[in-house]
Amino acid sequence: MRLRPVSPDVVADELTAMVHTRTGSGWARVAVDGAPPTAPGELADAVGQRLRVLGHPVLRVAAADFLRPASLRFERGKQDPDARYELWLDEGGLRREVLAPLGAGGTGKVLPALWNATTDRATRAEYVDLPPGGVVLIDGELLLGRGLPLDVTAHLWLSPPALTRRLPPDEHWALPAFARYDAEVRPLHTADLGIRVDDPRHPAVLDDAPR
């Protein structure tokens, strides 16, 4: 495994370049994946700012706004790691409302949020028209290995000891979910851009990740 030390800005620059070259005349569907302590939303925001400078319309979407209702997420209890891995994300909703409209022959009409997990109610968000050449940047956890139609993927990876240190103690029940994800999906290696972030100030890019 060859890891190349870089700065956080270089990570954002490299992911931006990757998305920019793959957009073409259609849309690009991009996922920035990582456990909560890796702050995938921050990288997605940084890439979005760069893409706008390059002339791309950008829509930010949080996977946390596409969770299933509490009655389904917590059917096995509120701290079941397998449920978090397998059941929390509303894959069908994310495909239908965000990813499919930006595929070949799509309408470009995207629903940026579906479900408010805090209130456990529909968000009542309005549809957004993303013009061709636009990019949707989705951030969240446990997104890879589901067969979602994504054009570019990035994964922010923490070693198990680092994840244990940085995950709040009241979230340690979820550690088996992330361990299972690592073992079954190997997201650091399967993402288009794999980044180790044990020290967020000094990330390292996996140079043998697929391109």
C-alpha positions as CSV (number, residue, x, y, z in Angstrom):
1,M,0.0,0.0,0.0
2,R,1.6,3.2,-1.2
3,L,0.5,6.3,0.7
4,R,1.6,9.7,-0.5
5,P,1.7,12.5,2.1
6,V,-0.2,15.6,1.0
7,S,-2.0,18.6,2.5
8,P,-5.8,19.0,2.9
9,D,-5.8,21.5,0.1
10,V,-4.1,19.0,-2.2
11,V,-6.7,16.4,-1.4
12,A,-9.4,18.9,-2.4
13,D,-7.5,19.9,-5.5
14,E,-7.0,16.3,-6.7
15,L,-10.6,15.3,-6.1
16,T,-11.8,18.5,-7.9
17,A,-9.6,17.7,-10.9
18,M,-10.9,14.1,-11.0
19,V,-14.5,15.4,-11.0
20,H,-13.8,18.1,-13.5
21,T,-12.4,15.7,-16.1
22,R,-15.3,13.3,-15.8
23,T,-18.2,15.8,-16.0
24,G,-18.4,16.2,-19.8
25,S,-21.7,17.4,-21.2
26,G,-23.8,15.5,-18.6
27,W,-23.7,15.5,-14.8
28,A,-21.3,14.1,-12.3
29,R,-22.5,12.2,-9.2
30,V,-19.9,12.3,-6.5
31,A,-19.8,10.7,-3.1
32,V,-17.4,11.8,-0.3
33,D,-17.6,8.9,2.1
34,G,-16.2,8.6,5.7
35,A,-17.1,8.0,9.3
36,P,-18.3,11.1,11.1
37,P,-15.0,12.0,12.7
38,T,-13.4,12.4,9.2
39,A,-15.9,15.2,8.4
40,P,-16.6,14.2,4.8
41,G,-18.9,17.2,4.5
42,E,-16.0,19.6,4.9
43,L,-14.1,18.0,1.9
44,A,-17.3,18.0,-0.2
45,D,-17.8,21.7,0.6
46,A,-14.1,22.5,-0.4
47,V,-14.5,20.6,-3.6
48,G,-17.8,22.3,-4.3
49,Q,-16.2,25.7,-4.0
50,R,-13.4,24.8,-6.4
51,L,-15.9,23.3,-9.0
52,R,-17.9,26.5,-8.9
53,V,-14.8,28.5,-9.8
54,L,-14.4,26.2,-12.8
55,G,-17.9,27.0,-13.9
56,H,-19.8,23.9,-12.7
57,P,-23.2,24.3,-11.0
58,V,-22.9,22.4,-7.7
59,L,-25.6,20.8,-5.5
60,R,-24.6,19.6,-2.1
61,V,-26.6,16.7,-0.6
62,A,-26.1,15.0,2.8
63,A,-26.8,11.3,3.0
64,A,-28.0,12.0,6.5
65,D,-31.1,13.6,4.9
66,F,-31.9,10.3,3.2
67,L,-32.2,8.1,6.2
68,R,-35.1,5.8,6.8
69,P,-37.8,6.6,9.3
70,A,-36.9,5.8,13.0
71,S,-39.4,3.0,13.0
72,L,-37.3,1.2,10.4
73,R,-33.8,2.3,11.5
74,F,-34.4,1.4,15.1
75,E,-36.4,-1.8,14.6
76,R,-33.6,-3.8,16.2
77,G,-32.9,-1.1,18.8
78,K,-31.1,2.3,18.6
79,Q,-27.6,0.8,19.0
80,D,-27.5,-2.1,16.5
81,P,-24.3,-1.8,14.4
82,D,-25.6,-4.2,11.7
83,A,-28.8,-2.1,11.3
84,R,-26.7,1.1,11.0
85,Y,-24.7,-0.6,8.2
86,E,-27.5,-2.3,6.4
87,L,-30.7,-0.4,7.1
88,W,-30.3,3.2,8.1
89,L,-29.7,4.7,4.6
90,D,-32.7,4.9,2.3
91,E,-30.9,3.7,-0.8
92,G,-34.1,3.7,-2.8
93,G,-34.8,7.3,-2.0
94,L,-31.3,8.4,-2.8
95,R,-31.3,6.6,-6.1
96,R,-34.8,7.8,-7.1
97,E,-34.5,11.4,-6.0
98,V,-30.8,12.2,-6.6
99,L,-28.8,9.8,-8.6
100,A,-31.2,8.5,-11.3
101,P,-32.3,12.0,-12.5
102,L,-28.6,12.8,-13.1
103,G,-27.9,9.6,-15.1
104,A,-28.1,9.2,-18.9
105,G,-31.4,10.5,-20.1
106,G,-32.2,12.0,-16.7
107,T,-34.2,15.1,-16.1
108,G,-31.7,16.9,-13.9
109,K,-34.5,17.5,-11.4
110,V,-33.2,16.5,-7.9
111,L,-34.7,16.5,-4.4
112,P,-31.8,17.6,-2.1
113,A,-33.3,16.2,1.1
114,L,-36.0,13.6,1.8
115,W,-36.2,12.9,5.5
116,N,-35.4,14.9,8.7
117,A,-34.1,12.3,11.1
118,T,-34.3,14.7,14.0
119,T,-38.0,15.4,13.6
120,D,-38.6,12.0,12.0
121,R,-40.7,13.7,9.3
122,A,-40.4,14.4,5.6
123,T,-38.3,17.5,4.9
124,R,-40.8,19.0,2.4
125,A,-37.8,20.2,0.4
126,E,-38.4,21.5,-3.1
127,Y,-36.9,20.0,-6.3
128,V,-33.8,21.7,-7.8
129,D,-33.0,21.8,-11.5
130,L,-29.3,21.0,-11.9
131,P,-28.2,22.0,-15.4
132,P,-26.0,19.8,-17.6
133,G,-22.3,20.1,-16.5
134,G,-23.5,20.2,-12.9
135,V,-22.2,18.2,-10.1
136,V,-24.0,16.7,-7.1
137,L,-21.7,16.2,-4.1
138,I,-23.0,13.7,-1.5
139,D,-21.3,13.3,1.8
140,G,-22.0,10.6,4.3
141,E,-21.0,7.3,5.9
142,L,-21.0,3.7,4.6
143,L,-22.0,4.7,1.1
144,L,-19.7,2.5,-1.0
145,G,-20.3,-1.1,-1.9
146,R,-24.0,-0.6,-2.4
147,G,-24.0,-0.5,-6.2
148,L,-25.1,3.2,-6.2
149,P,-24.7,4.8,-9.6
150,L,-21.8,7.1,-8.7
151,D,-19.3,8.6,-11.2
152,V,-16.6,9.6,-8.7
153,T,-16.0,8.4,-5.2
154,A,-13.7,9.4,-2.4
155,H,-13.2,7.7,1.0
156,L,-11.7,9.3,4.1
157,W,-10.2,6.4,6.0
158,L,-9.2,6.1,9.7
159,S,-7.3,3.2,11.1
160,P,-9.3,1.3,13.8
161,P,-7.3,2.8,16.7
162,A,-7.7,6.3,15.3
163,L,-11.4,5.8,14.7
164,T,-11.8,4.6,18.3
165,R,-10.0,7.6,19.6
166,R,-11.9,10.2,17.5
167,L,-15.4,8.7,17.7
168,P,-17.3,10.0,20.7
169,P,-17.6,7.3,23.4
170,D,-21.4,7.3,23.1
171,E,-21.0,6.3,19.5
172,H,-18.6,3.4,20.2
173,W,-21.4,0.9,19.7
174,A,-21.1,1.7,16.0
175,L,-17.5,0.6,15.7
176,P,-18.4,-2.9,14.5
177,A,-20.4,-1.4,11.6
178,F,-17.3,0.5,10.4
179,A,-15.1,-2.6,11.0
180,R,-17.4,-4.7,8.9
181,Y,-17.5,-2.0,6.2
182,D,-13.7,-2.0,6.1
183,A,-13.5,-5.8,5.9
184,E,-16.3,-6.3,3.3
185,V,-16.0,-3.2,1.1
186,R,-12.4,-2.1,1.6
187,P,-13.4,1.5,0.9
188,L,-9.9,2.9,1.1
189,H,-8.9,0.8,-1.9
190,T,-12.2,0.7,-3.9
191,A,-12.8,4.4,-3.9
192,D,-11.5,6.4,-6.8
193,L,-9.6,8.5,-4.3
194,G,-8.6,6.9,-1.0
195,I,-7.3,9.2,1.7
196,R,-5.9,8.2,5.1
197,V,-6.8,10.9,7.7
198,D,-5.5,9.6,11.0
199,D,-4.0,13.1,11.4
200,P,-6.4,15.4,9.5
201,R,-3.7,18.0,9.2
202,H,-1.5,15.6,7.3
203,P,-3.6,13.3,5.1
204,A,-2.1,10.8,2.8
205,V,-3.5,9.7,-0.6
206,L,-3.5,6.0,-1.6
207,D,-1.6,6.0,-4.9
208,D,-2.7,2.5,-6.0
209,A,-6.4,3.3,-5.7
210,P,-8.4,2.6,-8.9
211,R,-8.8,5.4,-11.4
